[in-house]
Amino acid sequence: MELLQGVKRSSEEQQIIEVFGGLPVVELTTNMWKLAGQTGSALRRKGITLPLSDLAIAAIAVEHGFSVFTRDKHFDQIPNVKRYQPR
């Protein structure tokens, strides 16, 4: 979702679908939605408003112990999110 919404050309879209199509899909559970909402609310009380999509991705990552591969600075503001660090 995050990558496809930023596509400028159809060739980019096809490339993203091919590259990421082989990755496993993780569904958002009710608990993950709750975590995303609670995290967003806690951040908003500190004056930080983040997109729901970033909060949902972060909730999935936290719940499953995944690292997030991103250049988006929003993820630096979300507690407990590990960023992927290439070796």
Secondary structure, DSSP 4 states (H G I P E B T S, - for coil): -HHHHT--SHHHHHHHHHHHTTSPP-PPPHHHHHHHHHHHHHHHHTT----HHHHHHHHHHHHHTPEE----GGGGGSTTPEEP---
